[in-house]
Amino acid sequence: MTNMNFYRQLTARLHRLLWADDLSVVRPWRRQAILLLRLLYAVARDLADGQLTLRAMSLVYTTLLSLVPLLALSFSVLKAFGVHNKVRPMLLTWLAPLGDKGLQMTEHVISFVENIRVGVLGAVGLGLLIYTVTALLQKIENAFNFVWHVRRPRPLAQRFSQYLSVLTVGPVLVFAALGITATLANAGVVRTLMAIEPFGTLIEFAGRLLPYLFVMAAFAFIYVLMPNTQVRMRSAFVGAVIAGFLWQTLGWGFATFVAASTQYTAIYAGFAIVIMAMIWLYLNWLIVLVGASVAFYHQNPAQLGARRRELQLSSRLKEKLALLLVALIGRHFYHSANVPAWTLETLTRHLGMPLEALQPVLQVMVERGIVSETADEPPTYLPARAFETVTVKELLDAVRSAEEDPALKAERLPADLPVDTLVARLDTVVGDSLRGQTLRELAAPPTEITPRNLS
């Protein structure tokens, strides 16, 4: 009991430290310090909840199944550009924390890849190869969508085209960047400058810094591309810096651990290399997801205090949210077309509700053809039909019946005359009281707060 009381007191003090101050009135340096502490607290809270670690473990399993097909496909693309011999050094760099075991695993993987002949696989074999790789990318996208509170994956056609772009263009760009770096390092002008101080020291420092920058650039590329939402480059870069720092730091720590754990080889024999590789792969995916979480909270600071949970919205709250949403969307469309349309982010900030509360209600209205999402990034919301033709009763009926399972509809319940009569009367009363009232009436007066004020 004493430990529990101490934990509660510590939690209460931490909560007061992080959330008691109004950031709009504190000094800039204090505001930045509090925001940093809040961000660290939010990421630690997500890790403690266990979802990030669970998804990292899932990605380890999927990666092990897809690693050889992924490298085989990339190997075939790189071979066309004559840079396929760069795959082995890249794998060696990634598996360097495993020490000698990393070298052994690299040789095994490269031998597997070289033995795969994409040209003789046939249509079915090539299809299975592509499917295995795209399944990995889809799993990665799902993990990023979870971090970014995105409920919908990309459409199938868009998913296929973007995944193929990653598989074909991505490796070429990576190795082209590495090739440019090697060319610059061997250039005569650079060698001449290295002999002159302080240019030599600066160039040497830049050479040591470049691998870190490439790692961070790779993380930033992933954070922008993979989630099915718009990620600001600045937020992606912040997450990439944190992830790159963690990757380099944990790589050094894991290499030290592997060097000091010779007893595991005696216990697990040949399985030790597999176990170590799986642990390192798990840490890599966990770092990637932690960096994505940092990018999300940097872009959405309003979510720092909201614990991720499955929200159970009452029918009353869903109905009022739906009415507020169509009022805001309609007022913009009819009265403020010269300012930016509402996005999910601006609606969340304006209404003071978490993303998980607004997304399902908006999705219902999109599916029922009441509002529509534009193809912009991020998507904005506009009326799908003229609001003069949509009644308030239609909107409320759509929200009330949204999550009904086809096997659990109200119509499937046993008939009971008194109950059925009362339900019919209630529906009639609501319909009569709202008769003729359309969504256009909700959108009549323009609001003082518009998306421009929130951007």
Secondary structure, DSSP 8 states (H G I E B T S, - for coil): -HHHHHHHHHHHHHHHHHHSS-TTTS-HHHHHHHHHHHHHHHHHHHHHHTHHHHHHHHHHHHHHHHHHHHHHHHHHHHHHTT-GGGHHHHHHHHTGGGTHHHHHHHHHHHHHHHH--GGGSHHHHHHHHHHHHHHHHHHHHHHHHHHTT------HHHHHHHHHHHHHHHHHHHHHHHHHHHHHHT-HHHHHHHTSTTHHHHHHHHHHHHHHHHHHHHHHHHHHHSSSS---HHHHHHHHHHHHHHHHHHHHHHHHHHHT-HHHHHHHTTHHHHHHHHHHHHHHHHHHHHHHHHHHHHH-GGGTT---------HHHHHHHHHHHHHHHHHHHHH-TTS---BHHHHHHHHT--HHHHHHHHHHHHHTTSEEE-SSSS-BEEESS-GGGSBHHHHHHHHHTTT--GGG-GGGS---HHHHHHHHHHHHHHHHHTTT-BHHHHT-S--S--HHHH-
